């Protein structure tokens, strides 16, 4: 028989290993759909419907292959991207890179604080006190819990994204049109500069600089090795497929409610408010629940990605498995990011929306640098040996770096001349 005992034993063995390594690729990819991502997908979908996800399969492949290369580097070298930068480029370059990286990520932290604030308001909670309680609880969990328990929380938060899947099916979309607009060609959509730059913004929120750094550090913290390479690659691609599917469901839900009725949205909060009279209370609550989960996950992952790089670049202990006394700089740096973002959110004169737009732009500007680092380290025979990146993967990575660079230049010109 095909399903003999030997086959079943091997299948069981591989399944156990896969479950054991599960985490870095899936969490890093899903966290791209944080509060900032939800806002970007929502605003774009309200403007252009499902056409806002045109080229979705190419985008999914781009996310998968960049994270695949990053994971391979981390598994083989057993070092985070920050460690490799310090060792190969020196401390001066590391300080400049980290300063830029910190500014970008702190903007994203503000996005997630803003998203959590909006979610709490949608649930009619007193947001000032509730936001402080959530912020302090997140810090407590990271400081007190070990790696295994924290990862379980990360994986549990992914469940919140099911709210968007349910919302998408509730609006009874025309799936044939969804497929055509996202894979073939956007129907009934004017392909002009505003549409192009809206689509680039969606790309920028899907493939992030912090996501590339995080997957490196998280794999090292999980203590995976190159023996887990094939299993980790499966997880990386699973994460890429799943995060693409979830973001598409967000877009479908908004397209067949707001876009269908000609209602524009400035952010996820205004979108949820607008959805209520169109799709009902249940759809409103689902959208709010999804935003809550996305904000919490982003508010943990992004400061953690920054703290990992801070520890790697400057030689501090940085691991979720070390106690506070040993990793105090790592934990303090994580905490300061969240608390400072909370304090900024209390200032009524501060326009968080404008801050997050600036952060999105800086993130796009940093991507070519990150891609260069992936190429430099991934193709290095000294670092990678027989596992070095080559062939089609190498060429695709280089083409992606050029493509992202063009996007940055185009975005810069557009902002300067005020086109978008």
C-alpha atoms as a printed R data frame, in Angstrom:
    type eleno elety resid chain resno       x      y       z
1   ATOM     1    CA   UNK     A     1   0.000  0.000   0.000
2   ATOM     2    CA   UNK     A     2   1.056  3.590  -0.662
3   ATOM     3    CA   UNK     A     3   0.257  4.641   2.892
4   ATOM     4    CA   UNK     A     4   2.455  2.012   4.545
5   ATOM     5    CA   UNK     A     5   3.779  2.261   8.072
6   ATOM     6    CA   UNK     A     6   7.180  3.548   6.928
7   ATOM     7    CA   UNK     A     7   5.557  6.376   4.967
8   ATOM     8    CA   UNK     A     8   3.287  7.306   7.871
9   ATOM     9    CA   UNK     A     9   6.201  7.339  10.323
10  ATOM    10    CA   UNK     A    10   8.187  9.650   8.051
11  ATOM    11    CA   UNK     A    11   5.157 11.886   7.560
12  ATOM    12    CA   UNK     A    12   4.599 12.054  11.326
13  ATOM    13    CA   UNK     A    13   8.294 12.810  11.907
14  ATOM    14    CA   UNK     A    14   8.315 15.632   9.357
15  ATOM    15    CA   UNK     A    15   5.071 17.053  10.726
16  ATOM    16    CA   UNK     A    16   6.504 17.142  14.266
17  ATOM    17    CA   UNK     A    17   9.610 18.988  13.029
18  ATOM    18    CA   UNK     A    18   7.498 21.457  11.029
19  ATOM    19    CA   UNK     A    19   5.325 22.257  14.047
20  ATOM    20    CA   UNK     A    20   8.471 22.702  16.138
21  ATOM    21    CA   UNK     A    21  10.019 25.247  13.743
22  ATOM    22    CA   UNK     A    22   6.703 27.018  13.047
23  ATOM    23    CA   UNK     A    23   6.773 30.705  13.886
24  ATOM    24    CA   UNK     A    24   9.351 33.043  12.275
25  ATOM    25    CA   UNK     A    25   8.177 33.002   8.659
26  ATOM    26    CA   UNK     A    26   4.474 32.886   9.434
27  ATOM    27    CA   UNK     A    27   4.544 35.606  12.095
28  ATOM    28    CA   UNK     A    28   6.839 37.929  10.125
29  ATOM    29    CA   UNK     A    29   4.615 37.719   7.034
30  ATOM    30    CA   UNK     A    30   1.274 38.049   8.838
31  ATOM    31    CA   UNK     A    31   2.561 41.000  10.899
32  ATOM    32    CA   UNK     A    32   2.975 42.919   7.632
33  ATOM    33    CA   UNK     A    33  -0.814 43.247   7.861
34  ATOM    34    CA   UNK     A    34  -0.466 45.407  10.975
35  ATOM    35    CA   UNK     A    35  -2.588 48.510  11.677
36  ATOM    36    CA   UNK     A    36  -0.663 50.519   9.090
37  ATOM    37    CA   UNK     A    37  -1.226 47.784   6.537
38  ATOM    38    CA   UNK     A    38  -4.934 47.603   7.338
39  ATOM    39    CA   UNK     A    39  -5.216 51.376   6.872
40  ATOM    40    CA   UNK     A    40  -3.369 51.331   3.542
41  ATOM    41    CA   UNK     A    41  -5.357 48.409   2.134
42  ATOM    42    CA   UNK     A    42  -8.598 50.011   3.316
43  ATOM    43    CA   UNK     A    43  -7.967 53.463   1.843
44  ATOM    44    CA   UNK     A    44  -6.770 51.996  -1.478
45  ATOM    45    CA   UNK     A    45  -9.747 49.628  -1.725
46  ATOM    46    CA   UNK     A    46 -12.202 52.446  -0.982
47  ATOM    47    CA   UNK     A    47 -10.674 54.360  -3.902
48  ATOM    48    CA   UNK     A    48 -10.151 51.584  -6.472
49  ATOM    49    CA   UNK     A    49 -11.924 48.464  -5.242
50  ATOM    50    CA   UNK     A    50 -10.304 45.088  -5.846
51  ATOM    51    CA   UNK     A    51  -8.210 46.657  -8.631
52  ATOM    52    CA   UNK     A    52  -6.048 48.038  -5.799
53  ATOM    53    CA   UNK     A    53  -4.570 44.525  -5.506
54  ATOM    54    CA   UNK     A    54  -3.674 44.146  -9.188
55  ATOM    55    CA   UNK     A    55  -0.470 42.096  -9.591
56  ATOM    56    CA   UNK     A    56  -1.277 40.310  -6.329
57  ATOM    57    CA   UNK     A    57   0.415 37.037  -7.304
58  ATOM    58    CA   UNK     A    58   3.665 38.771  -8.302
59  ATOM    59    CA   UNK     A    59   3.612 40.671  -5.016
60  ATOM    60    CA   UNK     A    60   3.094 37.424  -3.094
61  ATOM    61    CA   UNK     A    61   6.038 35.840  -4.894
62  ATOM    62    CA   UNK     A    62   8.243 38.888  -4.193
63  ATOM    63    CA   UNK     A    63   7.440 38.730  -0.486
64  ATOM    64    CA   UNK     A    64   8.076 34.999  -0.355
65  ATOM    65    CA   UNK     A    65  11.420 35.012  -2.131
66  ATOM    66    CA   UNK     A    66  12.874 37.939  -0.149
67  ATOM    67    CA   UNK     A    67  11.901 36.331   3.153
68  ATOM    68    CA   UNK     A    68  13.179 32.980   1.840
69  ATOM    69    CA   UNK     A    69  16.615 34.448   1.158
70  ATOM    70    CA   UNK     A    70  16.657 36.198   4.539
71  ATOM    71    CA   UNK     A    71  15.729 32.995   6.354
72  ATOM    72    CA   UNK     A    72  18.448 31.075   4.504
73  ATOM    73    CA   UNK     A    73  21.088 33.612   5.564
74  ATOM    74    CA   UNK     A    74  19.964 33.443   9.206
75  ATOM    75    CA   UNK     A    75  19.852 29.628   9.289
76  ATOM    76    CA   UNK     A    76  23.313 29.195   7.770
77  ATOM    77    CA   UNK     A    77  25.187 32.000   9.553
78  ATOM    78    CA   UNK     A    78  23.211 31.751  12.840
79  ATOM    79    CA   UNK     A    79  23.389 35.534  12.985
80  ATOM    80    CA   UNK     A    80  20.871 38.317  12.710
81  ATOM    81    CA   UNK     A    81  21.092 40.866   9.910
82  ATOM    82    CA   UNK     A    82  22.310 43.469  12.426
83  ATOM    83    CA   UNK     A    83  25.209 41.235  13.477
84  ATOM    84    CA   UNK     A    84  26.244 40.698   9.869
85  ATOM    85    CA   UNK     A    85  26.090 44.428   9.105
86  ATOM    86    CA   UNK     A    86  28.315 45.293  12.089
87  ATOM    87    CA   UNK     A    87  30.865 42.579  11.262
88  ATOM    88    CA   UNK     A    88  31.076 43.363   7.550
89  ATOM    89    CA   UNK     A    89  30.603 47.140   7.382
90  ATOM    90    CA   UNK     A    90  31.850 48.419  10.731
91  ATOM    91    CA   UNK     A    91  30.334 50.380  13.573
92  ATOM    92    CA   UNK     A    92  30.031 53.769  11.778
93  ATOM    93    CA   UNK     A    93  27.886 52.390   8.991
94  ATOM    94    CA   UNK     A    94  25.925 50.390  11.579
95  ATOM    95    CA   UNK     A    95  25.113 53.513  13.611
96  ATOM    96    CA   UNK     A    96  23.882 55.404  10.536
97  ATOM    97    CA   UNK     A    97  21.806 52.427   9.359
98  ATOM    98    CA   UNK     A    98  20.315 51.895  12.789
99  ATOM    99    CA   UNK     A    99  19.427 55.585  13.207
100 ATOM   100    CA   UNK     A   100  17.475 55.494   9.936
101 ATOM   101    CA   UNK     A   101  15.951 52.116  10.787
102 ATOM   102    CA   UNK     A   102  14.868 53.348  14.225
103 ATOM   103    CA   UNK     A   103  13.140 56.442  12.795
104 ATOM   104    CA   UNK     A   104  11.296 54.310  10.233
105 ATOM   105    CA   UNK     A   105  10.197 51.727  12.783
106 ATOM   106    CA   UNK     A   106   9.149 54.273  15.387
107 ATOM   107    CA   UNK     A   107   6.818 55.714  12.779
108 ATOM   108    CA   UNK     A   108   5.353 52.244  12.282
109 ATOM   109    CA   UNK     A   109   4.990 51.857  16.069
110 ATOM   110    CA   UNK     A   110   2.975 55.088  16.010
111 ATOM   111    CA   UNK     A   111   0.826 53.579  13.268
112 ATOM   112    CA   UNK     A   112   0.012 50.619  15.472
113 ATOM   113    CA   UNK     A   113  -0.633 52.769  18.547
114 ATOM   114    CA   UNK     A   114  -2.988 54.829  16.395
115 ATOM   115    CA   UNK     A   115  -4.641 51.621  15.160
116 ATOM   116    CA   UNK     A   116  -5.090 50.293  18.686
117 ATOM   117    CA   UNK     A   117  -6.509 53.654  19.776
118 ATOM   118    CA   UNK     A   118  -9.004 53.500  16.885
119 ATOM   119    CA   UNK     A   119 -10.002 49.905  17.697
120 ATOM   120    CA   UNK     A   120 -10.637 50.795  21.351
121 ATOM   121    CA   UNK     A   121 -12.745 53.769  20.278
122 ATOM   122    CA   UNK     A   122 -14.748 51.531  17.928
123 ATOM   123    CA   UNK     A   123 -15.531 49.305  20.907
124 ATOM   124    CA   UNK     A   124 -16.488 52.446  22.914
125 ATOM   125    CA   UNK     A   125 -13.716 51.959  25.483
126 ATOM   126    CA   UNK     A   126 -12.121 54.989  27.220
127 ATOM   127    CA   UNK     A   127  -9.080 54.882  24.962
128 ATOM   128    CA   UNK     A   128  -6.610 56.887  27.096
129 ATOM   129    CA   UNK     A   129  -6.729 54.434  30.014
130 ATOM   130    CA   UNK     A   130  -7.298 51.323  27.888
131 ATOM   131    CA   UNK     A   131  -4.387 52.170  25.602
132 ATOM   132    CA   UNK     A   132  -2.073 52.596  28.578
133 ATOM   133    CA   UNK     A   133  -3.229 49.269  30.053
134 ATOM   134    CA   UNK     A   134  -2.627 47.459  26.745
135 ATOM   135    CA   UNK     A   135   0.808 49.085  26.374
136 ATOM   136    CA   UNK     A   136   1.905 48.121  29.891
137 ATOM   137    CA   UNK     A   137   0.537 44.590  29.475
138 ATOM   138    CA   UNK     A   138   2.492 44.118  26.219
139 ATOM   139    CA   UNK     A   139   5.687 45.224  27.963
140 ATOM   140    CA   UNK     A   140   4.964 42.891  30.900
141 ATOM   141    CA   UNK     A   141   4.445 39.902  28.591
142 ATOM   142    CA   UNK     A   142   7.661 40.499  26.628
143 ATOM   143    CA   UNK     A   143   9.752 40.996  29.774
144 ATOM   144    CA   UNK     A   144   8.294 38.161  31.867
145 ATOM   145    CA   UNK     A   145   7.345 35.430  29.392
146 ATOM   146    CA   UNK     A   146   9.838 33.162  27.622
147 ATOM   147    CA   UNK     A   147  10.161 32.639  23.874
148 ATOM   148    CA   UNK     A   148   7.779 29.655  23.678
149 ATOM   149    CA   UNK     A   149   4.930 31.360  25.533
150 ATOM   150    CA   UNK     A   150   5.321 34.608  23.591
151 ATOM   151    CA   UNK     A   151   5.228 32.768  20.273
152 ATOM   152    CA   UNK     A   152   1.954 31.092  21.275
153 ATOM   153    CA   UNK     A   153   0.507 34.556  21.842
154 ATOM   154    CA   UNK     A   154   1.765 35.678  18.423
155 ATOM   155    CA   UNK     A   155   0.135 32.692  16.737
156 ATOM   156    CA   UNK     A   156  -3.112 33.243  18.682
157 ATOM   157    CA   UNK     A   157  -3.318 36.870  17.514
158 ATOM   158    CA   UNK     A   158  -3.377 35.628  13.915
159 ATOM   159    CA   UNK     A   159  -6.869 34.261  14.680
160 ATOM   160    CA   UNK     A   160  -8.170 37.860  14.796
161 ATOM   161    CA   UNK     A   161  -7.531 38.137  11.069
162 ATOM   162    CA   UNK     A   162 -10.306 35.609  10.450
163 ATOM   163    CA   UNK     A   163 -12.649 38.540  11.067
164 ATOM   164    CA   UNK     A   164 -11.667 39.943   7.663
165 ATOM   165    CA   UNK     A   165 -12.251 36.596   5.973
166 ATOM   166    CA   UNK     A   166 -15.761 36.375   7.433
167 ATOM   167    CA   UNK     A   167 -16.410 40.012   6.448
168 ATOM   168    CA   UNK     A   168 -15.382 39.317   2.856
169 ATOM   169    CA   UNK     A   169 -17.807 36.411   2.467
170 ATOM   170    CA   UNK     A   170 -20.600 38.354   4.193
171 ATOM   171    CA   UNK     A   171 -20.678 41.001   1.440
172 ATOM   172    CA   UNK     A   172 -21.298 38.336  -1.257
173 ATOM   173    CA   UNK     A   173 -18.639 39.477  -3.742
174 ATOM   174    CA   UNK     A   174 -18.421 38.527  -7.386
175 ATOM   175    CA   UNK     A   175 -15.392 36.234  -7.105
176 ATOM   176    CA   UNK     A   176 -14.962 36.112 -10.870
177 ATOM   177    CA   UNK     A   177 -14.502 39.897 -10.938
178 ATOM   178    CA   UNK     A   178 -12.180 39.718  -7.933
179 ATOM   179    CA   UNK     A   179  -9.965 37.233  -9.757
180 ATOM   180    CA   UNK     A   180 -10.003 39.247 -12.972
181 ATOM   181    CA   UNK     A   181  -9.160 42.566 -11.270
182 ATOM   182    CA   UNK     A   182  -6.335 41.162  -9.164
183 ATOM   183    CA   UNK     A   183  -4.741 38.673 -11.546
184 ATOM   184    CA   UNK     A   184  -5.675 39.550 -15.160
185 ATOM   185    CA   UNK     A   185  -6.332 43.287 -15.520
186 ATOM   186    CA   UNK     A   186  -8.213 45.917 -13.477
187 ATOM   187    CA   UNK     A   187 -11.557 46.443 -15.204
188 ATOM   188    CA   UNK     A   188 -13.314 49.826 -15.192
189 ATOM   189    CA   UNK     A   189 -10.273 51.449 -13.570
190 ATOM   190    CA   UNK     A   190  -8.316 54.356 -14.993
191 ATOM   191    CA   UNK     A   191  -4.606 53.503 -14.913
192 ATOM   192    CA   UNK     A   192  -3.315 56.966 -14.026
193 ATOM   193    CA   UNK     A   193  -0.625 58.280 -11.678
194 ATOM   194    CA   UNK     A   194  -2.825 58.317  -8.551
195 ATOM   195    CA   UNK     A   195  -3.739 54.663  -9.164
196 ATOM   196    CA   UNK     A   196  -0.116 53.673  -9.788
197 ATOM   197    CA   UNK     A   197   1.138 55.349  -6.638
198 ATOM   198    CA   UNK     A   198  -1.739 53.927  -4.622
199 ATOM   199    CA   UNK     A   199  -0.689 50.489  -5.828
200 ATOM   200    CA   UNK     A   200   2.924 51.211  -4.897
201 ATOM   201    CA   UNK     A   201   1.812 52.192  -1.392
202 ATOM   202    CA   UNK     A   202   0.131 48.799  -1.065
203 ATOM   203    CA   UNK     A   203   3.344 47.099  -2.165
204 ATOM   204    CA   UNK     A   204   5.310 49.134   0.365
205 ATOM   205    CA   UNK     A   205   3.127 48.077   3.270
206 ATOM   206    CA   UNK     A   206   3.369 44.402   2.267
207 ATOM   207    CA   UNK     A   207   7.166 44.183   1.976
208 ATOM   208    CA   UNK     A   208   8.752 46.075   4.869
209 ATOM   209    CA   UNK     A   209  12.314 46.720   6.010
210 ATOM   210    CA   UNK     A   210  11.495 45.741   9.588
211 ATOM   211    CA   UNK     A   211   9.962 42.467   8.374
212 ATOM   212    CA   UNK     A   212  13.259 41.472   6.760
213 ATOM   213    CA   UNK     A   213  15.256 42.266   9.892
214 ATOM   214    CA   UNK     A   214  12.705 40.560  12.141
215 ATOM   215    CA   UNK     A   215  12.687 37.210  10.359
216 ATOM   216    CA   UNK     A   216  16.512 37.049  10.672
217 ATOM   217    CA   UNK     A   217  16.563 37.818  14.385
218 ATOM   218    CA   UNK     A   218  13.563 35.672  15.251
219 ATOM   219    CA   UNK     A   219  15.064 32.611  13.547
220 ATOM   220    CA   UNK     A   220  18.303 33.099  15.482
221 ATOM   221    CA   UNK     A   221  16.373 33.572  18.745
222 ATOM   222    CA   UNK     A   222  14.457 30.349  18.048
223 ATOM   223    CA   UNK     A   223  17.853 28.626  17.655
224 ATOM   224    CA   UNK     A   224  17.063 27.036  14.304
225 ATOM   225    CA   UNK     A   225  19.905 25.717  12.124
226 ATOM   226    CA   UNK     A   226  20.489 24.956   8.459
227 ATOM   227    CA   UNK     A   227  19.149 21.438   9.131
228 ATOM   228    CA   UNK     A   228  15.732 23.096   9.331
229 ATOM   229    CA   UNK     A   229  16.149 24.921   6.007
230 ATOM   230    CA   UNK     A   230  13.575 22.997   3.958
231 ATOM   231    CA   UNK     A   231  10.982 23.128   6.730
232 ATOM   232    CA   UNK     A   232  11.546 26.853   7.259
233 ATOM   233    CA   UNK     A   233  11.180 27.513   3.542
234 ATOM   234    CA   UNK     A   234   7.787 25.794   3.587
235 ATOM   235    CA   UNK     A   235   6.769 28.000   6.512
236 ATOM   236    CA   UNK     A   236   8.033 31.142   4.761
237 ATOM   237    CA   UNK     A   237   5.917 30.444   1.693
238 ATOM   238    CA   UNK     A   238   2.921 29.454   3.811
239 ATOM   239    CA   UNK     A   239   3.193 32.829   5.542
240 ATOM   240    CA   UNK     A   240   3.459 34.670   2.227
241 ATOM   241    CA   UNK     A   241   0.375 32.929   0.828
242 ATOM   242    CA   UNK     A   242  -1.646 33.410   4.015
243 ATOM   243    CA   UNK     A   243  -0.835 37.102   4.458
244 ATOM   244    CA   UNK     A   244  -1.686 37.750   0.792
245 ATOM   245    CA   UNK     A   245  -5.016 35.955   1.217
246 ATOM   246    CA   UNK     A   246  -5.885 37.908   4.387
247 ATOM   247    CA   UNK     A   247  -5.029 41.268   2.830
248 ATOM   248    CA   UNK     A   248  -7.149 40.350  -0.196
249 ATOM   249    CA   UNK     A   249 -10.084 39.588   2.112
250 ATOM   250    CA   UNK     A   250  -9.723 43.066   3.666
251 ATOM   251    CA   UNK     A   251  -9.827 44.590   0.208
252 ATOM   252    CA   UNK     A   252 -12.861 42.516  -0.834
253 ATOM   253    CA   UNK     A   253 -14.781 43.518   2.308
254 ATOM   254    CA   UNK     A   254 -14.108 47.227   1.696
255 ATOM   255    CA   UNK     A   255 -14.623 47.031  -2.087
256 ATOM   256    CA   UNK     A   256 -18.135 45.584  -1.850
257 ATOM   257    CA   UNK     A   257 -19.228 48.027   0.840
258 ATOM   258    CA   UNK     A   258 -17.484 51.401   0.662
259 ATOM   259    CA   UNK     A   259 -16.190 51.358  -2.925
260 ATOM   260    CA   UNK     A   260 -19.487 49.951  -4.224
261 ATOM   261    CA   UNK     A   261 -21.360 52.871  -2.650
262 ATOM   262    CA   UNK     A   262 -18.805 55.522  -3.558
263 ATOM   263    CA   UNK     A   263 -17.688 56.093   0.050
264 ATOM   264    CA   UNK     A   264 -14.086 57.173   0.621
265 ATOM   265    CA   UNK     A   265 -12.104 56.391   3.784
266 ATOM   266    CA   UNK     A   266  -9.137 58.231   5.286
267 ATOM   267    CA   UNK     A   267  -8.091 55.427   7.635
268 ATOM   268    CA   UNK     A   268  -9.270 52.141   9.156
269 ATOM   269    CA   UNK     A   269 -11.340 53.934  11.825
270 ATOM   270    CA   UNK     A   270 -13.369 55.994   9.357
271 ATOM   271    CA   UNK     A   271 -13.779 52.882   7.190
272 ATOM   272    CA   UNK     A   272 -15.289 50.902  10.077
273 ATOM   273    CA   UNK     A   273 -17.672 53.778  10.888
274 ATOM   274    CA   UNK     A   274 -18.715 53.991   7.236
275 ATOM   275    CA   UNK     A   275 -19.216 50.231   6.932
276 ATOM   276    CA   UNK     A   276 -21.735 50.117   9.800
277 ATOM   277    CA   UNK     A   277 -24.749 51.675   8.001
278 ATOM   278    CA   UNK     A   278 -23.887 49.851   4.777
279 ATOM   279    CA   UNK     A   279 -23.147 46.308   5.994
280 ATOM   280    CA   UNK     A   280 -24.596 46.295   9.518
281 ATOM   281    CA   UNK     A   281 -23.411 46.033  13.127
282 ATOM   282    CA   UNK     A   282 -21.851 42.577  12.771
283 ATOM   283    CA   UNK     A   283 -19.599 43.633   9.885
284 ATOM   284    CA   UNK     A   284 -18.646 46.721  11.887
285 ATOM   285    CA   UNK     A   285 -17.667 44.597  14.906
286 ATOM   286    CA   UNK     A   286 -15.684 42.184  12.735
287 ATOM   287    CA   UNK     A   287 -13.724 45.035  11.187
288 ATOM   288    CA   UNK     A   288 -13.034 46.487  14.640
289 ATOM   289    CA   UNK     A   289 -11.914 43.075  15.963
290 ATOM   290    CA   UNK     A   290  -9.563 42.604  13.032
291 ATOM   291    CA   UNK     A   291  -8.059 46.052  13.577
292 ATOM   292    CA   UNK     A   292  -7.592 45.293  17.291
293 ATOM   293    CA   UNK     A   293  -5.663 42.069  16.606
294 ATOM   294    CA   UNK     A   294  -3.579 43.650  13.832
295 ATOM   295    CA   UNK     A   295  -2.655 46.611  16.045
296 ATOM   296    CA   UNK     A   296  -1.607 44.463  19.004
297 ATOM   297    CA   UNK     A   297   0.489 42.135  16.843
298 ATOM   298    CA   UNK     A   298   2.172 45.075  15.123
299 ATOM   299    CA   UNK     A   299   2.734 46.855  18.437
300 ATOM   300    CA   UNK     A   300   4.691 43.823  19.649
301 ATOM   301    CA   UNK     A   301   6.534 42.752  16.496
302 ATOM   302    CA   UNK     A   302   7.828 46.111  15.223
303 ATOM   303    CA   UNK     A   303   9.416 47.327  18.522
304 ATOM   304    CA   UNK     A   304  10.799 43.818  18.950
305 ATOM   305    CA   UNK     A   305  12.364 43.973  15.471
306 ATOM   306    CA   UNK     A   306  14.026 47.273  16.423
307 ATOM   307    CA   UNK     A   307  15.215 45.984  19.804
308 ATOM   308    CA   UNK     A   308  16.738 42.893  18.151
309 ATOM   309    CA   UNK     A   309  18.761 45.035  15.739
310 ATOM   310    CA   UNK     A   310  19.762 47.444  18.532
311 ATOM   311    CA   UNK     A   311  21.179 44.518  20.530
312 ATOM   312    CA   UNK     A   312  22.896 42.969  17.504
313 ATOM   313    CA   UNK     A   313  24.541 46.151  16.270
314 ATOM   314    CA   UNK     A   314  25.845 47.289  19.642
315 ATOM   315    CA   UNK     A   315  26.732 43.951  21.202
316 ATOM   316    CA   UNK     A   316  24.030 43.664  23.875
317 ATOM   317    CA   UNK     A   317  22.218 40.483  24.886
318 ATOM   318    CA   UNK     A   318  19.017 40.327  22.855
319 ATOM   319    CA   UNK     A   319  16.755 37.300  23.308
320 ATOM   320    CA   UNK     A   320  13.268 36.576  24.589
321 ATOM   321    CA   UNK     A   321  14.747 33.705  26.609
322 ATOM   322    CA   UNK     A   322  17.029 35.824  28.807
323 ATOM   323    CA   UNK     A   323  15.914 37.378  32.097
324 ATOM   324    CA   UNK     A   324  15.537 41.144  32.457
325 ATOM   325    CA   UNK     A   325  18.772 41.617  34.414
326 ATOM   326    CA   UNK     A   326  20.838 40.011  31.658
327 ATOM   327    CA   UNK     A   327  18.991 41.587  28.727
328 ATOM   328    CA   UNK     A   328  17.961 44.879  30.338
329 ATOM   329    CA   UNK     A   329  19.088 47.089  27.431
330 ATOM   330    CA   UNK     A   330  17.107 44.914  25.001
331 ATOM   331    CA   UNK     A   331  13.953 45.037  27.127
332 ATOM   332    CA   UNK     A   332  14.282 48.726  28.042
333 ATOM   333    CA   UNK     A   333  14.719 49.686  24.402
334 ATOM   334    CA   UNK     A   334  11.605 47.671  23.517
335 ATOM   335    CA   UNK     A   335   9.599 49.355  26.290
336 ATOM   336    CA   UNK     A   336  10.713 52.912  25.497
337 ATOM   337    CA   UNK     A   337   9.426 52.619  21.926
338 ATOM   338    CA   UNK     A   338   5.924 51.698  23.051
339 ATOM   339    CA   UNK     A   339   5.676 54.182  25.917
340 ATOM   340    CA   UNK     A   340   6.999 57.090  23.834
341 ATOM   341    CA   UNK     A   341   4.459 56.292  21.093
342 ATOM   342    CA   UNK     A   342   1.700 56.235  23.726
343 ATOM   343    CA   UNK     A   343   2.746 59.656  25.068
344 ATOM   344    CA   UNK     A   344   2.810 61.106  21.541
345 ATOM   345    CA   UNK     A   345  -0.715 59.761  20.942
346 ATOM   346    CA   UNK     A   346  -1.936 61.878  23.879
347 ATOM   347    CA   UNK     A   347  -0.882 65.138  22.217
348 ATOM   348    CA   UNK     A   348  -3.955 66.452  20.356
349 ATOM   349    CA   UNK     A   349  -1.891 68.723  18.086
350 ATOM   350    CA   UNK     A   350   0.038 65.761  16.623
351 ATOM   351    CA   UNK     A   351  -1.346 64.431  13.344
352 ATOM   352    CA   UNK     A   352  -0.609 60.706  13.560
353 ATOM   353    CA   UNK     A   353  -1.874 60.197  10.012
354 ATOM   354    CA   UNK     A   354   0.788 62.528   8.572
355 ATOM   355    CA   UNK     A   355   3.491 60.902  10.718
356 ATOM   356    CA   UNK     A   356   2.579 57.450   9.447
357 ATOM   357    CA   UNK     A   357   2.620 58.629   5.825
358 ATOM   358    CA   UNK     A   358   6.152 59.914   6.379
359 ATOM   359    CA   UNK     A   359   7.085 56.578   7.984
360 ATOM   360    CA   UNK     A   360   5.720 54.695   4.953
361 ATOM   361    CA   UNK     A   361   7.843 56.815   2.656
362 ATOM   362    CA   UNK     A   362  11.000 56.238   4.722
363 ATOM   363    CA   UNK     A   363  10.288 52.502   4.796
364 ATOM   364    CA   UNK     A   364  10.156 52.469   1.000
365 ATOM   365    CA   UNK     A   365  13.424 54.398   0.870
366 ATOM   366    CA   UNK     A   366  15.125 51.827   3.096
367 ATOM   367    CA   UNK     A   367  14.070 48.762   1.104
368 ATOM   368    CA   UNK     A   368  16.791 49.048  -1.582
369 ATOM   369    CA   UNK     A   369  19.413 49.084   1.199
370 ATOM   370    CA   UNK     A   370  17.894 45.973   2.771
371 ATOM   371    CA   UNK     A   371  17.763 44.235  -0.610
372 ATOM   372    CA   UNK     A   372  21.410 45.097  -1.187
373 ATOM   373    CA   UNK     A   373  22.293 43.512   2.161
374 ATOM   374    CA   UNK     A   374  20.365 40.357   1.235
375 ATOM   375    CA   UNK     A   375  22.249 40.174  -2.064
376 ATOM   376    CA   UNK     A   376  25.629 40.901  -0.464
377 ATOM   377    CA   UNK     A   377  25.270 38.306   2.293
378 ATOM   378    CA   UNK     A   378  23.147 35.775   0.417
379 ATOM   379    CA   UNK     A   379  25.571 35.503  -2.502
380 ATOM   380    CA   UNK     A   380  28.696 35.393  -0.326
381 ATOM   381    CA   UNK     A   381  30.483 32.070  -0.657
382 ATOM   382    CA   UNK     A   382  32.487 32.908   2.487
383 ATOM   383    CA   UNK     A   383  29.344 33.253   4.594
384 ATOM   384    CA   UNK     A   384  26.972 30.833   2.898
385 ATOM   385    CA   UNK     A   385  29.173 28.130   1.338
386 ATOM   386    CA   UNK     A   386  27.086 25.674  -0.658
387 ATOM   387    CA   UNK     A   387  23.898 27.399   0.535
388 ATOM   388    CA   UNK     A   388  24.668 30.704  -1.154
389 ATOM   389    CA   UNK     A   389  22.013 32.309  -3.334
390 ATOM   390    CA   UNK     A   390  22.564 31.792  -7.036
391 ATOM   391    CA   UNK     A   391  20.821 31.272 -10.368
392 ATOM   392    CA   UNK     A   392  17.239 32.406 -10.853
393 ATOM   393    CA   UNK     A   393  16.840 33.374  -7.199
394 ATOM   394    CA   UNK     A   394  19.868 35.661  -7.386
395 ATOM   395    CA   UNK     A   395  18.682 37.347 -10.549
396 ATOM   396    CA   UNK     A   396  15.177 37.785  -9.206
397 ATOM   397    CA   UNK     A   397  16.534 39.330  -6.020
398 ATOM   398    CA   UNK     A   398  18.649 41.782  -8.023
399 ATOM   399    CA   UNK     A   399  15.718 42.651 -10.287
400 ATOM   400    CA   UNK     A   400  13.560 43.217  -7.201
401 ATOM   401    CA   UNK     A   401  16.170 45.569  -5.737
402 ATOM   402    CA   UNK     A   402  16.172 47.621  -8.955
403 ATOM   403    CA   UNK     A   403  12.368 47.579  -9.076
404 ATOM   404    CA   UNK     A   404  12.049 48.785  -5.474
405 ATOM   405    CA   UNK     A   405  14.658 51.465  -6.181
406 ATOM   406    CA   UNK     A   406  12.600 52.741  -9.110
407 ATOM   407    CA   UNK     A   407   9.545 52.799  -6.849
408 ATOM   408    CA   UNK     A   408  11.397 54.936  -4.301
409 ATOM   409    CA   UNK     A   409  12.528 57.422  -6.981
410 ATOM   410    CA   UNK     A   410   9.023 57.576  -8.468
411 ATOM   411    CA   UNK     A   411   7.455 58.068  -5.034
412 ATOM   412    CA   UNK     A   412   9.948 60.815  -4.181
413 ATOM   413    CA   UNK     A   413   9.256 62.680  -7.435
414 ATOM   414    CA   UNK     A   414   5.513 62.280  -6.955
415 ATOM   415    CA   UNK     A   415   5.650 63.740  -3.443
416 ATOM   416    CA   UNK     A   416   7.886 66.600  -4.551
417 ATOM   417    CA   UNK     A   417   5.601 67.663  -7.416
418 ATOM   418    CA   UNK     A   418   2.467 66.896  -5.406
419 ATOM   419    CA   UNK     A   419   1.002 64.294  -7.764
420 ATOM   420    CA   UNK     A   420   0.237 61.851  -4.953
